[in-house]
Amino acid sequence: MQDNIKYKDSVFSLLFSNPDILRELYGALEGVDLPQDLPVTINTLQDVLYMDRINDISFEVDGKLIVLMEHQSTVSPNIPLRILLYIARLYEKILAGKSIYTSKRISIPLSCLYCAVQR
């Protein structure tokens, strides 16, 4: 029986499309309690990288860029490269409309990567 990958991705995306849940998740990862009025900006990219696949979940909170990668059933040596490209495209989205050729430093959110390994 073939797994329904799109269904699993939809559940993952739906669960983490709520700013309150993302704030709670970040608080649990960092061991902090965030105020309920602290803004959470969801900036997940759509249809990027390969085959019009919707990629993962990304959000900004507390001055940090958080990227959640879904669980994969197979090992891929290219995951670090995919993450690098994904984060670069997120920064392009965040910087849209700003000139990167200015003489002033542009502030960007710090990237925070969390890794969970299942063995």
C-alpha positions, 0 to 999 in steps of 0.5 A: 500500500502506497502512503498518501504523502500529500495527505500527510503534508496537508496535516503537517501544514494545517497544524502549523498554520496557526500563529498561536500553535507556532508561538507555543511550539517555539516556546517549548523548543526554547524553554520560554513563555512568550506573550500571547500578543507577540507577533508571529509572521508565517512566511512559508514559501509556496511552489519552490525548489522542485515539482511545484511541491509546497515546502515545509513551514517557516515563520518569524517570531521574537526576531528569529527565522524558524524553519520546520522541515517535515519528516522524510521516510528516506535518507537524502544526502542533499537535505543540507543543500535543500535547506540552504536554498530554502533559507536563501529564498526565504531571505529573498522574500523577507528582503523584497523591496529593500536594496541590498546595495545600500551602504547601510546594514540591513537587519535580517532575522537570525536563522534557527535550525532544529533537528530531530533524528529518528532512528 
